[in-house]
């Protein structure tokens, strides 16, 4: 086989590989893509875990980043698009108020941010919480996606494909939001470890 033929064969193989769908990570009976396109970049699945209250699972969370990272500081420092995906899996009840998310965000930001950081993002946290509150209620099967899209104005909230509120500017805000899940004083150490890609 000539070099040119081998080169064409290699090109065809690469093109075929690129056309294959992203491999799925199976977790708690659901599939999570190991890569996904967002904002002109390809993000990788950093980790996936479960938020549980007592014996009841509340949601599955998946964190997508430009590159895998094992520490919160490395994650906060990454530039470019990021995604946190929350899949509601609440059993036994029909739905739950999104005010529960508002409380968790306020608590997480206050616990894990310095006074200066809290002051800098306070108005934007209130703006984000207003968007979540407007959703009203969520139920099993709902999908919340919180994207950081710097080219589109900042943090964007979508629920089941519908955008709520306006983009919230600043990487510092998205980092403050991620601290709810990744900060040292988080509410679920197992979920934190899972999102960081650590063995649970």
Residue pairs with C-beta under 8 A, 6 or more apart in sequence:
1 9
21 33
22 33
22 34
22 35
22 36
23 33
23 34
23 35
24 31
24 32
24 33
24 34
25 31
25 32
25 33
25 34
25 45
25 48
26 32
27 48
27 50
27 60
28 50
28 57
28 60
28 89
30 60
30 87
32 45
32 48
32 62
32 85
33 45
34 44
34 45
35 42
35 43
35 44
35 45
36 42
36 43
36 64
36 83
37 43
38 64
38 81
38 83
38 147
38 149
39 80
39 81
39 147
39 149
39 150
39 151
39 152
40 81
40 151
41 66
41 80
41 81
43 64
43 65
43 66
43 81
43 82
43 83
44 64
44 65
44 66
44 67
44 68
45 62
45 63
45 64
46 63
46 64
46 65
46 68
46 69
46 75
46 195
46 196
46 197
47 62
47 63
47 194
47 195
47 196
47 197
47 198
48 60
48 61
48 62
48 63
48 194
48 195
49 60
49 61
49 190
49 191
49 192
49 193
49 194
49 195
49 200
50 57
50 59
50 60
50 61
50 89
50 190
50 191
50 194
51 57
51 58
51 59
51 60
51 61
51 188
51 191
52 58
52 188
52 190
52 191
56 90
56 91
56 92
57 89
57 90
57 91
58 88
58 89
58 90
58 96
59 86
59 87
59 88
59 89
59 90
59 144
60 86
60 87
60 89
61 84
61 85
61 86
61 87
61 181
61 191
61 194
61 195
62 83
62 84
62 85
62 87
62 195
63 75
63 82
63 83
63 84
63 85
63 178
63 181
63 195
64 82
64 83
64 84
64 85
65 75
65 78
65 82
66 78
66 79
66 80
66 81
66 82
67 78
68 197
69 75
69 78
69 196
69 197
70 196
70 197
70 198
71 196
72 178
72 179
72 182
72 183
72 196
75 82
75 178
75 182
75 196
76 171
76 175
76 178
76 179
79 150
79 171
80 150
81 147
81 148
81 149
81 150
82 147
82 148
82 174
82 178
83 145
83 146
83 147
83 148
84 145
84 146
84 177
84 178
84 181
85 143
85 144
85 145
85 146
86 143
86 144
86 145
86 146
87 142
87 143
87 144
88 96
88 138
88 139
88 140
88 141
88 142
88 143
88 144
89 140
90 96
90 139
90 140
91 140
94 139
95 137
95 138
95 139
96 137
96 138
96 139
97 136
97 137
98 132
98 133
98 135
98 136
98 137
98 138
99 133
101 132
102 129
102 132
102 133
104 180
104 187
105 125
105 128
105 129
105 132
105 177
105 180
106 125
106 129
107 180
107 187
108 179
108 180
108 181
108 183
108 185
108 186
108 187
109 118
109 121
109 125
109 176
109 177
109 179
109 180
110 118
111 183
111 185
111 186
112 176
112 179
112 180
112 183
112 184
112 185
112 186
113 121
113 176
113 179
113 183
117 172
117 176
120 172
121 170
121 172
121 173
121 176
124 168
124 169
124 170
124 173
125 173
125 176
125 177
127 165
127 166
127 168
128 155
128 157
128 165
128 168
128 173
128 177
130 165
131 157
131 164
131 165
131 166
132 157
132 164
134 164
134 165
135 159
135 164
138 144
138 159
142 159
142 160
143 159
143 160
143 161
144 157
144 158
144 159
145 157
145 158
145 159
146 155
146 156
146 157
146 177
147 155
147 156
147 158
148 154
148 155
148 156
148 171
148 174
149 155
149 156
149 167
150 171
152 167
153 166
153 167
153 168
153 169
154 167
154 168
154 169
154 170
154 173
154 174
155 167
155 168
155 170
155 173
155 174
155 177
156 163
156 167
156 168
157 163
157 164
157 165
158 164
179 186
180 186
180 187
181 188
181 191
181 192
181 195
182 192
182 195
182 196
186 192
190 200
193 199
193 200
194 200
